[in-house]
Amino acid sequence: MRFFWCPLPLLTVVGLIGFCTILTALSNAPTPPKPMYATANMSVLSLSSTEGDSNTETNLSLPVKVFDSENRGIGDANVIAWSPDRKKAYSGVTYLEGNVILKISNPELPPGKAEGYIKIKVMREGYRDFTSDYFLKVIRS
């Protein structure tokens, strides 16, 4: 009768070491960024018809609220909005409650269009960037 050495105890120890290494790596992994969202208290922004009057200046205030999945405001978020023609950008940083008012001056619609959309991007460390190409509809009245 021959005696065979059984490697089972050795394989068990090596397997446990590998398992512990994997668990340690997973526990030290960075937490994934949380989602965030943005909204405005209006659904349509109406521009007055001032065709032919280049001296008329249009200044608007766009209130933006940035919040997380539990509806808590997110402070210190960078908010960037682009005019419908994408030629101008406006920016601001949210207050502690997640609110910011962007000052929009002379927004222009795309050439030959009666409507367009304000694009928005929100960024903050620890959160996934929020982007919306159709954040707010803009029409010429």
C-alpha positions in Angstrom: 0.0 0.0 0.0 1.4 3.3 -1.0 0.9 6.5 0.9 -0.1 9.5 -1.1 0.4 13.0 0.4 -2.9 14.9 0.3 -2.4 18.6 -0.7 -5.9 19.5 0.6 -4.8 21.3 3.8 -2.2 23.3 1.8 -4.8 24.3 -0.8 -7.3 25.3 1.9 -4.7 27.6 3.5 -3.8 29.2 0.1 -7.5 29.6 -0.7 -8.2 31.3 2.6 -5.3 33.7 2.1 -6.6 34.5 -1.4 -10.1 35.0 -0.1 -8.9 37.4 2.7 -6.8 39.3 0.2 -9.9 39.8 -2.0 -12.1 40.9 0.9 -9.4 43.4 2.0 -9.2 44.9 -1.5 -13.0 45.2 -1.6 -13.2 46.9 1.7 -10.5 49.5 0.8 -12.2 50.3 -2.6 -13.4 53.8 -3.0 -17.1 54.3 -2.7 -18.8 55.0 -6.0 -20.0 58.6 -6.6 -23.6 59.3 -5.7 -26.1 60.6 -8.3 -27.2 64.2 -8.2 -30.0 66.1 -10.1 -30.9 69.6 -11.0 -34.2 71.3 -11.7 -35.6 74.8 -12.3 -38.8 76.2 -11.0 -40.0 76.8 -14.6 -40.5 74.7 -17.6 -40.4 77.3 -20.4 -38.5 80.5 -20.7 -40.1 83.1 -22.9 -38.0 85.7 -24.8 -39.7 88.8 -26.0 -39.7 89.5 -29.7 -37.2 92.2 -30.3 -36.2 91.5 -33.9 -34.5 94.5 -35.5 -33.7 96.1 -32.1 -30.1 95.3 -31.3 -29.9 97.8 -28.5 -32.4 95.9 -26.4 -30.7 93.9 -23.7 -32.4 90.8 -22.1 -31.3 89.9 -18.6 -32.9 86.9 -17.0 -32.5 85.1 -13.7 -32.5 81.3 -13.8 -33.0 79.7 -10.4 -31.5 76.2 -10.3 -31.8 73.7 -7.4 -29.2 70.8 -7.2 -30.1 67.9 -5.0 -29.3 64.2 -4.3 -31.5 61.1 -4.4 -32.9 61.9 -1.0 -34.0 65.4 -2.1 -31.3 67.1 0.0 -29.7 70.2 -1.4 -26.0 69.9 -2.5 -23.8 72.9 -1.7 -20.6 73.9 -3.5 -21.7 72.3 -6.8 -20.5 74.0 -10.0 -23.3 74.8 -12.4 -22.7 75.7 -16.0 -25.5 76.6 -18.4 -25.2 77.2 -22.1 -27.5 79.5 -24.2 -29.8 77.7 -26.8 -27.4 78.7 -29.6 -24.4 77.3 -27.5 -22.4 80.5 -28.0 -22.6 81.8 -24.4 -22.1 80.0 -21.0 -23.2 81.1 -17.6 -22.0 79.7 -14.3 -22.4 79.7 -10.6 -21.8 77.7 -7.4 -24.7 76.5 -5.2 -25.2 77.6 -1.7 -25.4 75.1 1.2 -29.1 74.4 0.4 -28.3 73.6 -3.2 -29.6 76.8 -4.8 -28.0 79.1 -7.3 -29.4 81.8 -9.5 -27.7 82.1 -12.9 -27.7 85.5 -14.5 -28.6 84.9 -18.2 -27.8 87.9 -20.4 -29.0 88.1 -24.0 -29.7 84.5 -24.7 -30.0 83.7 -28.4 -31.9 81.0 -30.1 -30.2 78.9 -32.8 -30.4 80.7 -36.2 -33.7 80.3 -37.9 -35.4 78.6 -34.9 -38.3 79.8 -32.8 -37.3 77.7 -29.9 -34.3 76.0 -28.3 -33.0 74.6 -25.1 -30.7 75.7 -22.3 -28.1 73.0 -21.7 -26.8 72.5 -18.1 -23.9 70.6 -16.5 -23.5 70.2 -12.7 -20.3 69.0 -11.1 -19.3 68.3 -7.5 -16.7 66.0 -6.0 -18.2 62.8 -4.6 -21.1 62.9 -7.1 -21.7 61.9 -10.7 -21.9 64.8 -13.0 -25.4 65.8 -14.0 -25.9 66.9 -17.6 -29.1 67.8 -19.5 -29.1 69.0 -23.1 -32.8 69.9 -22.7 -32.8 71.5 -19.2 -35.1 74.4 -20.0 -37.1 75.2 -23.2 -36.7 78.7 -24.5 -39.2 80.2 -26.9 -39.6 83.5 -28.7 -42.9 85.1 -27.9 
